[in-house]
Amino acid sequence: MKTLRYFLLLISMSNSLFALQANDLNVTLIPDSLLQNANAVYRFYNTVYQRISLAKLSKKVHFAVTILNKEGEKHNALAIYYDKLSSVTDITGKMYRADGSKIRQFGKSDIKDEPAYASYTLFSDSRIKYISPDYAGYPYTVEYSYELVYNGVVGIDTWYPVSNFGVSVQQSLLSYNTPSDITVKFKSVNGGIQFKQTNEKNINSYEWRVQNLKAYIKEPYMPPFSDFAPMVLLSPDEFEYDKTKGNFNTWKTYGKWTYSLLDGRDKLPETAIADIEHLIEGVTDKREKARRIYRYMQGKTRYVNIALGIGGFQPKEAQEVHKYGYGDCKALSNYTRSLLKVAGIEAHYTEIGTDDDLQISQTDFASANQTNHVILCLPLEQDTVWLECTSQHAPFGFIGPYNSNRYALTITPDGGKLVKTPSFRASDNRQILKSDLTIQTNGDIAFSASRLLTNLAYSEALNLMMSSPKEQKESITKTLPLNNLSLSELTITDKSTPNLVVAKIDFSGTAAKYGSTAGNRLFVPVSPFNRTTLPFYSQENRISDIYIGYGITQTDTLTYLIPAEYEIEFIPQEFNLTSEIGSYAVRFQQVENRILHIRTMVLNKGTFPSSSYSGIYHFFSTVSSHDDKKIILKKKQ
């Protein structure tokens, strides 16, 4: 009877919440302020969670969104992700004209059901149900509702009442209802959210509301969306998932559950143990041992995504990875950890978030929804080494810009521990370009060039290494600001040392009509490879802060050979500029029939307040104008 009363109470609460939205969907009822800068307007969006037990959670969703233009079309679809531990019921959908009159109701034939992430997932029980309607004529409104029941609870979706740019919200509600003895953690971030908490008949109810949230305008170099958009994080204190139980009160207890999933999964076949023992024979330096083992792992495995039930959180056994030669980030990290264990090297399985908007930004709030990836942390005596185990090409110790300068959770026998991954200065991330260029009398140029890329800048070369030769040339051709470019040679080489990550890109080719002729003069742009364009729309009315994810230093040394029939009439003057966001310097030197051009640009990482926008706009504008300058050659008399 107690369970029956509990369900009746939840149903009553749910019905009363959804009844609030039996309103008119006529678009004339949308306030003018919500139409500004908006491609779509969510008229209402209600999400109601009902915690039934440690292992069971119901989620009811009901929303209506008005599509204002073509850019808003991506918001007209319904997409529901589920797996073998969840089920979807009660899907309904309707479409309305601008005046609120119904056009149609979606039926079962409109609901598609397909594997999720099929393009890069080998094994998965994740699926998606979706409705993707077409309608000619704006504005129109779609309304959807459904229920999703989870038979296993680890993470609860972070609630963003405004989910993207160009979207405004009339009203949105999040409700979470749970028995008093099954507690939940929550945290509201970035303000603007009304909160109410009640208790009735041993049911704790939490409610968050927003109204009339205007659309965000997307601006260049914006901070991550999660830095400014209102959101609510939820996480169960205790949970049950696929026959396991855990506690997320703290990062330490979170890590204890994760560590329990690793238990017994580090066993290796005797052949693998023999391989490692032979590989490190005679080597005493632990770093060198680790480097050799990392290369061994890269040569034996490839990355595939695997997400089957608890496999979404638990890695495949190391011996299985060794046998079949593939695995996801969890499996490959655990496999590498197991290989290192043979050599007596401690390595911590480490969870991390690899996106600006998905990382451990709320360090005081332990939750599964702030991580989406696994790497390794090796606390060696002299230095801590970090390993990205999903890449066959990454050099030892390179974890890339999306794993750097952020919090990660190392998983140890004592539980989870938050640590910071390496951070790099602009002077650490270098792009050093050298080129000899020959100017033809018709303005064509022929060149040979090399580009060294260090630390985080190495990621440019790594992306190319994973592409075919044809794709590499296409990428370089698209990246360089040269019209009529024809590449004749292109090679990409890893030049990394034990202490520095370095790649070298050598390329040569021609660019027709790079320079322009006028009478007896030839005008040659000074920056063929790195040319800054002004990234901002206007000089005024900047709303958001300016965000640079990681800093970089570019140094170009260019030597131009001028045609024998020409002499130099004009070369730009030396110029230096310093700003809080970076610095820029150029100088030119004539050496007989050659012109030496040295350009250095530094861009600092960080978040810069919108009040600094005028100076930052001036910096980019000035750099752009100097990169557009030209050398003027004149025919000899």
N, C-alpha and C positions, 0 to 999 in steps of 0.2 A: 504493500500500500504506500510505503514511503516513496518508492521509486515512481509509482503512478502519479502521486501528488507532485513530485519533482517535475515530471514531464508535462503535466497539465499547466504548472506554473510557467515553465519555459515557453510552451506553446502560446499561452496567454500574453506573455511579455513580447514574444516575437510578432504575434498578430497585431498587437497595439502599435509596435514600431513601424511595421509595414503599412498599417492603415493610414499613417501620417502622410503617405505618398499617393493617396487616391485623389490627386489633384489634377488640375487642367494642365495639359502639356502644350497649350498654345504658345507659340514662340513670342508673342507680344507680351507675355508675362515675364520675360527675361529682362532684368534691369539693364539699362544702356551701358552701365559701367562694366558689366560682365561680357558685353559684346566687343569691347575694345581689345584689340590684339588677339582675339580668340578665333580659333578654327572650329572649336567644338565647346559646348557648354553642358556639363553634367547637371541635369535638373535636380536629381537627387542620387545618392549612392549610399545604400545602407548595407552594412556588414554586421551580422549577428553571430557570435560564437556561443556555443553551449557546451561546456565541459561536462561530459557524462560520467567518465571514470578516468583513471590514470592513463588508460590506453585509448580512450575514445573521445573524439571531439567533433561536434557538428558545426558547420559553417553555412549560414544562409546569406545569400547575396541578392539584392534587388536594386536595380539602377535604371535610369533613363538618361540618354545623352542626345542632345540636339546637334546635328552635323550642319555646320554653316557653309562650308566650301570644300573644295577638292582636298585641301590640306588636312581637313578634319576627317576624311574618309577612314583613316586607320583606326579611328575610335568607334566605328559602327559595328565592329565584330564582337562576338562573344567567344572567349577561349577559356576552357577549363582543363587544367592538367590533373591527372590522377594516375594511380598505379594499383598494384595488387592489394595494397593496404589501405585503399580508399575507394569510395564509390560515389557516383554522381546520380542524383535523382531530381525529379520535378523541374526539368528545364522548360521554361516558357519564354516566348519572345513575340513582340509585336512591333509594328512600324506605323508611324503617324505622319500625317501631312502637317504643314506649317500651322494650320488652324487647330490642330489637336485631334482631328478626326482620324479614325483608324484606317489604314490602307490595307493591312493584311496581318494575319497571325501566322507565325512560323510553326510548321508541323515537324513530325519525326523525319520526314525526308529532307528537311533543311539542315538537320544536325549531322555533321560529319564526325567520324570517329577514326583516328589514325594514330600510328606510333609517333611519339614526340621525339624530337632531336634525331630523326632517322639518318640524317646526312653524315653525322660524325659519331654515332653510337653503335657499337657492335652488339652488345647485349643490354637490354633494358626492358623493364615492364612499365615504363612511363608511357602514357598515352594522352591524347588531347581530344576533347569534344569541342567542336566549334561551329558557329554559324557566321557566315560571311556574306551579307546581303548586298545586292546592287539596287540602286535607285537613281533615276535621272531627275534632277531638280532639287535645288537647295532653297531653304533649309528643310530638313526632315528630322524626325526623332525615332530612335529605337529604344525599346524597353525590354529588359531581360530579368529573369530570376531563376535561381537554381539552389540546390542544397548539395553540399559536399560533406561526406562523413569520413573522418580519418580513424582507422583502426590501429593507430600508433601515432604518438605525438612526440616530436623532438623539437621542431621549430614552428613558430607561428609567424605568418607573413607580417613584415613591417607595414604599417598603415600610412599611406600617403594620400591625404584627401585631394591634393592636386598632384597628379602623377607625372605630368610632363609639361613642356613648354606649349604655349598657344592654347591652353585649356583652362577654362574657368569653371567654378563650382557654385551652384546656388545653395545647396545644402548637402552635407555628408555626415554620416553617423557611423560610429564604431561602438558596438556593444559586446561585452564579454561577461558571461554568466557562469558561475561555478559553485559547486558545493563548498561550504566554508572550510572543510578539511582538505580541499585540493587547491592549494594557493597558486597564484600567478604573480610574476613580476611585470612591471610596466614602467615605461619612461616616456614622457612627452618632450619633444625637442623642437626648438626654433619658434615656440610660442604660437599664439593665435588660435588655440584650441580650448573649448569649454569642457570642463570635466565634472562628472557627478558620480558619487559612489553611494550605494544603498545596500542594505541587508534585510532580507525578508525570508523567514522560515528556513534559516541556515543556507540561504543562497546569496552569495556575494555578487552584486551586479556593478559593473563599471561601464561608464558611458562617456564617449568623447564626441563632440559636435563641432562643426564649423559651418559658417554661412557666408555667402557672397564673397568668395575668394576670387580675386581677379587673375587673369592669365599672366603668366610670366613671359617676358620677352627674352628670347635667346640672343645673347650678345657674344662677340668673340672673346676668347680668353676668360670665360666665366669660371667661377669656382664650381666644384661638384654640386649637383642638384641637392644632395643631402646636407650641404652646408647651410642652406637657407630655407628650404621648403619645410613646412610643418610636417611632423611625422610622429607616430607613436610606435614604440617597440614593445613587444610582448614576448614573454618567455615563461614556460612552465617551470616551477620550482622542482617538482618531481614529475617523472614521466615513465611511460612504458612503451617500448617499441620493439616489435618482432622478437618477443620473448626475452628482452633485456630491460633492465630498469636503470634509471639514472637520476641525477640531481644536478640542476643548473643554478644552485644558489650563488655559486662563485665560479670564477674561471678554474679554480683548483678542482672543485668537484666535477665540473664539466670535463676537465682533462682526465679525471679518474675513470669516468665512463668510457671515454674514447680509448684510454689505455687498455681497458678490459677487452675492447674489440680486437686488440693486437695480440692478445695472449695466444701463444702457440702457433702463430702464423709466420714465424721467422725461421722455420726449419728448412734446410736446404739439402738437396741430394749430395751424395758423396762426390760426384763428379764436379759439382760447383765448388765444393770446399777445396778439392784438389786443385782446381783452376786458380783459385785465389791464393792458395799457399804457394803455388809455383810462380804466380804473377808477382808476389811481393818478396820472394826469396832474396835475401841479402840486402833488402832495403830497411833502413833503420828509421828514417824520417816519416812520421805519421802523415804529414801532408802529402808527401810523394806517394805513400801507400794509398791514401784516399783518392788521389788523382788517377792512379792506375786502375783502381777498382771502379771509379766513375766512368772511365773510358770503356772498361770491360762491359759495364751495364749498358752503356749507350750502343755498343756494337751488337748486343744480343737482343735488344728489345725495341719495341715501337709503341707509341701511345694509341690506345683506343678507349673510348668512354664505356664504362660498365656501370649500370645502375639497376640492380635487382634486389628489391626489398632492403634488408639490412646492408646489402652491398653498396647502397648509396652512401653508407657511412663506414663500412668495414672493408678493409682491403682484401684482395685475393691472397691466398697463401703464397709465400715466397717460392716454394717448390713448384707450384703451378705456373707462376710467371716464368721461372727458369725453363720449364718444360715447353711452354707454348710460345714464349718470346713476346708477349704483349701484356698490357695492363693499363689502367687509368692512373691518374696522379697518385691515388692512395696506394694502389698495388705496386707501382714502380718505386715510390718512395720507401715503402716497406721492404721491397726486394733489395734495394740499394742498402738500406739500413741493415738488413740481414747479412749481406756480403761484407759490409764494413765490420760487423760483429766478429766475423771469422778472423779478421786482422787485428782484433782487439781494440777497434776504434768505436767510441761511443757516438751515436748519432740519434738525435731526437726527431721523431715524426712530428711535423709542425703544420698546424692549420693556419691559413691566411686568406684574406680577401684580396682579389686581384683587379679591382675596379675602383675608380674614384668614388663611385657611389656604393660600392660594396667592399667594405674593409672594416677592421675593428676600430671604429671611430669612437664608440662609447665604451671606454675601457672599464667603467664602473658598472657595466651591465653585461653579465655573461649570457650569451645567446648564440644559437646555432646559425642564425640568419646574418651574421656578420662575417662569415667565412664561406669560401666556395672552392678552395684549392688546398693541396698539400705539397709541402717541400720538405727538405731536410736541413737540420741545424747541427753542425759538428763543432762542439766546443773544444777545440784543440788548445794545447798549452799556450802557444804563442799568439794564436789568433782564432777567431770563430769563422768557420767556413760555411757558406750557405750553398745548397745544391738544388737546382731545378732538374728534376728527374724525368720530365716528359719530353725533352728535346734530344734528338740524336746528334745535334750540331753544336749546342751551347758549350762554350769552354768551361773548364773546371772553375767553379766559384761564381759564375755569372747567373744571376737570377732575374735580370731584366728590370725595366722601369716599373712594371706593374706589381712587382714583389718588393721593391725597394722603398726605403723611407716610410715605413708603416709598422704598426704593431702586428705581431704574430703570436700564436699560442703554441708553445712547445709542450709536447705530451711526454711526461715522465712518470716513473712508478709512483711518485708522490702526488701526481695530478698535473693540472695545467699551470703554466707560468707564462705571463705576458712578457715578451721581449721585443726589442725594436730591430728591424732589419737595417742593413747598411744604408747610410745616406751619403749622397755625393754632391760636391760643390760644382759650380759651373766650370771651374778650372780642372776638375777631374774628368769631365765628359768632353772630350776633344774631338773635333773634326778638322783634320789638318790636310789641306788640299794643295798640291803642287801641280803646275801645268805649264808646258811649253806650247805656245800657239803661233801659228804662221798665218799672217794676214795676206790674202790674195788681192790683186788689184781690182777685182770685181766685187769685193766685200765678203767672199767666202772665207772661212777659216778652217784650217786643219789643226788638230791638237792631239797631244798625248797627255794623260793626267793620271795621278794617283791620289787616293784619299785614304788617310789613316783614321780609324774610328776607335776611340777608347772608352772603356767602362759603359755607361748607359747608351752612349752613341753607337756602341757595337750592335745594338738591336736592329739598326738599318741593314747591316751586313747579314745578320742572322736570318732576317726575313727573306733576303735574296738567296741565301744558301739553301733554303727549303723549296726554292722554285726551280723550274726547268730553265735551261739556257735561253730559250725563247722568251719565257716570262721575265727572266732577269733583264734582258735587253729592253723589253717593253716597259718594265718598271723604271729603269734608268732614263729611258727616253721621255717618259711621262713626267718624271721628277725634275729633270733639268730644264731651266727656262730658256731653251734654245729651239727656235723654229727650224724646220728643215734639217733636223739632226739625223745623222746616219752613223751608227756605231759600227766599227770594224772589228774591234777586239774588246773583250770584257772578261776579267778574271777576278775572283773573290777568294782571298786567302786568309785563313786564321793565323795570325802572328802572335798569339798570346804567349806570355811568359808565365812562370810560376807566380809572379807578383802583379801582373798587369794583363787585363783583357784588351786585346788589340785585334782589329781586322784591317786588311788592306784591300781596297778595290782599285784595280788598274783598268783604265778604259781609254780608248782612242777612237777618233772618228773625224767627221767633217760636219760643218753646218753651213749650208748655202745661204748667201745673202745675209750673213750675220751683220756685216757693216753695210751702210748705204752710201751711194755716191751722189754728189751734186756738183756738176761742173767739174772742176779740177780737184775737188776735195773728196775725202773718204772719211766717213763718221763711223767710229768703232765703239760700241758699248764697252764699258770697263769691266762688267761683272757677268761673265757668261754662265757661271755655275751656281753661285750663291747670290741671289738677288732678292732683296726684301721688298715685298709689296705691302702697302698700308692695309692692316687687317681690320680697321674699324670703319663703321658706316658713316659716322659724322664726328665732328669735333666736340659737340655739345651733348648734354642730356644723357650721360652715362649713368645707368642705374646700379648695376652690380659692381662688386670689386673686380679687380683684374687678377687672374690666377695663372701662374706658370708652374706646370707640374714638375718639371726638372730643368735645371740649368744646363747650358752648353756654351762652349767656346769654339768659335769658327776662326780658323786662320787660313787665308788663301794667299799663296805666293804664285803669281802669274807672270810669265815672261813672254811678251809679244815680240815676234820678229816682223818688222815692217817691210813692205816691198821696196826693192832697190830704187824704183822710180819715184818714191815718195819721201818726203821729209816731214818731221813733226812740226805742226803749227801750234797745237795746243794740247797740254795735258793738265788734268785737274790739279788743284793745289792740295797739299797735305791738310788733313782735317781730323779733329778729335772731338768726341762728344761723350759726356758722362751723365748718366741718369740713375735713379734708384733702381730701375729695372734692368740696367745693363750699361754697356759702353760700346763705343764704335770708333775705329781709327782706320784711316787710309793714308797711304803715301805712295808717291810715284817717283821713279828715277829713270833718267835716260842714260843708257850705256851703249854708245855708238848707234847701231841700227836696231836696238832693242829697247823696249820699255818694261821696266820692272814695276809691278803693281802688288802691294802688300795690303791686304784687308783683314782686320781683326774685329769680330763682333762677339760680345759676351752678353748672354741673356741669363739673368739670375732667376732661380726658382723662388717661389713664395706667393703670398697673397697680398696684393697692394690695394689700399682703400680707394674707393671711387673718387675721393677728394683729390687723389694724385693723378686723375685721368688726364688733365690738361697737359701735364709734363710728360706723361707716357705717350700720349698722342703725338706731341711734338717730337719725341725721340724717334718713334717709328716713321713719322712723316719725313723727318730730316734724313734718316738713314735711307729711306726709299728714294729720296731725291738724289742722294749722292751715289747710290747704286745704279741710278739711271743715267749718270753722266757719261759723256763720250770723249774719246780721244779724237782729235781732228788731225788728219794727215793731208798734206798738200803736195800736188805733183811738182816735181822739180822743174825748173825752167830750163 
